[in-house]
């Protein structure tokens, strides 16, 4: 049972890879009085948010904003582009790719899953060559869409989406490209239009630094055309009504007004600093955290240095050490929350998030909690990861920021 009387001194260290810590500036924006979602002030807010989110997705095309989780945005992408029994190719890089596949099958979609076998498959990104060869073999073009995860939150692996786009092009295949960047958006470089993604799925609670509750679909003209023929049941998720009423800044159903205040503030913060500055900051945080893990002598869940995630780092514990037991020690002794291993890697690794309302000292404190917790759990460490992280951060200055 949840202990509602648990109020330790100081601030809790939320170092899971989402929901991420919310900046005070965004919390203050969300606390403003709710306005009439059919009034003129809301229309101005709605139009601003649509324009801002186009900049963040790097698209000139529509972005659907739903009062939902990322799971809802997954469903919206599928039901608007596909029909019952359609054949879809999905690539499994981790637990969230697995869950997206599960959702698709429950909708009556015929899924085919590619990926490297076993647990090892969850240590690597998408193999675009496998997708290309499968699509070349689909001479009847029965495969209607390719679904991949950009940044796999369960493992800390970021896949090469331009390579997937090239694979589809090289196969001369008409399949739609659907990409989940729920934990990548606004933290890792992502280019919806340039990479010719048809539907990009995201959520509010990761790089956008908000609480959960907003889901996104960024669309391409090809996806919009496909939606006109798709026959999977939909009402709340339907793009057609949203596309029309969004032109005026409004929504066909009740929007989550106060979360939208927060989204507006998050966009101001991110775009004010510049996306390139934000991306460099996360890359630097990731390097700093990995320097600590390497000093400890522990394996990183992502086995390919070329696709290390800038959003989170998965840490594998030694054989015989339950990663969840280590997490429990770190939480109970040092008030620091870390991400659990999911699915195939449960108990074998934990995840350190480096996103949201975070800085060098936040990460050094979190790494200190990890180092103490690992030692208390009987893990023999090669060296001090905290010292390695301090050396890294002091040797690599913070990219320029816009202070506000």
Residue, then its C-alpha position, 0 to 999 in steps of 0.5 A: x500500500x502506498x505510504x502517503x505520509x512518506x515525505x523525506x526532506x529534500x527533493x526526490x531524485x526521479x531518474x527514471x527515463x520518463x515520466x521525467x522531472x517537470x521544471x518548476x516553470x512548466x508546473x507554474x504554467x499548468x497552475x493557471x486558471x482553466x479557460x473556455x476551450x471554445x473561447x477565443x483565447x484557447x484558439x490562439x493557444x491551439x494555433x500556437x501549439x500546432x505551429x510549435x509542435x511542427x517545429x519540434x517534429x521538424x515538419x510542415x505537415x499537421x500534428x495531431x495533439x490528443x489528451x492521451x498517453x503514448x499508447x493512445x497515440x500508437x493506436x491512433x497511428x494504426x487505426x487511421x492508416x490500416x484496415x482489419x487484417x492488414x499485414x504490418x512489419x514490426x521490428x522488435x528492439x525492446x519491450x515497447x516495440x513488443x507492446x506496440x505489436x501486442x496492441x496491433x494484434x488486438x486491433x485485428x492487424x496481422x503482424x510480422x515481427x523481425x529482430x535479432x533472437x533472444x535477449x541479445x536482440x534487445x541490445x541492438x538497434x533496427x537492422x535495416x538490411x533485414x527490413x529491406x530484404x523482407x520488403x524485396x521478398x514481398x512482391x505482391x506488396x501485401x505489407x502495408x506498413x513498417x513500424x519501428x521504435x526510434x528510441x527504445x525506452x526499455x533498453x537505451x538503444x536509438x535506431x537509425x531511422x534514415x537507414x529504415x527509410x532507405x531500406x524501404x526506398x531500395x526495396x521500391x516498396x509502397x509501405x508506410x513508415x510509422x515511427x515511435x519516438x515517444x522518448x526521443x522527441x525533443x531530446x534526440x535529433x528527429x526529422x519527420x519530413x527529411x526522413x520521410x516518416x509517414x506517422x510519428x508517434x510521441x508523448x508529453x512525459x519524456x523530452x517535452x518535460x511534462x506529466x503524462x497525458x498528451x499524445x501526438x501523431x505527426x502526419x505525412x500527406x501519404x498518411x493522410x491519403x491512406x487514412x481516407x481508405x482505412x477501415x479500422x474502427x475509430x471515432x475519438x482517434x479519427x484524423x479527419x475531424x481533427x484536421x478540419x477543426x484544428x484549422x481554427x485552433x480548436x478540437x472535436x473533443x475536450x482538450x486537456x487545457x492545463x497540460x496544454x499551458x505546460x506544453x506551450x511553456x515547454x515549447x518556449x523553453x526548448x525552441x528558445x534554447x534551440x533544438x541543436x543545443x538541447x540535443x547536444x546537452x542530452x548527448x553530453x549527459x549520456x556520455x557522462x553517465x556512461x563514463x560512470x558505468x564504464x568505470x564501475x566495470x559493468x556492461x551497458x545494455x546497448x551493445x553498439x556504441x553507435x546507437x547509445x541513447x542520449x535519453x537513458x542508459x541501461x546498466x546490466x548487473x552481474x550474474x546472480x545480482x537482482x537489478x530490482x533488489x539493487x533499485x530497491x536499496x537505492x530507493x529506500x536508502x537514498x530516495x532515488x528512483x531508477x527505471x526497472x528492467x522490462x520484459x526479457x531483461x527484468x531483474x537483469x538491468x536498471x535504467x538511469x534517465x538523463x532527461x527532463x529537469x536535470x543537470x550535471x549535479x543531478x546526475x552526479x547525485x543520482x550516480x552517487x546513489x547508484x554507486x552506494x546502492x551497488x556496493x551495499x548490494x554486494x557488487x564489486x566495482x572496478x572504480x568510482x563511477x562518480x569520480x569518472x562522471x565528475x572528471x567528464x563533466x568538468x572536462x566538457x563544458x555545458x553547451x551555451x544555454x538561454x537563461x530565463 
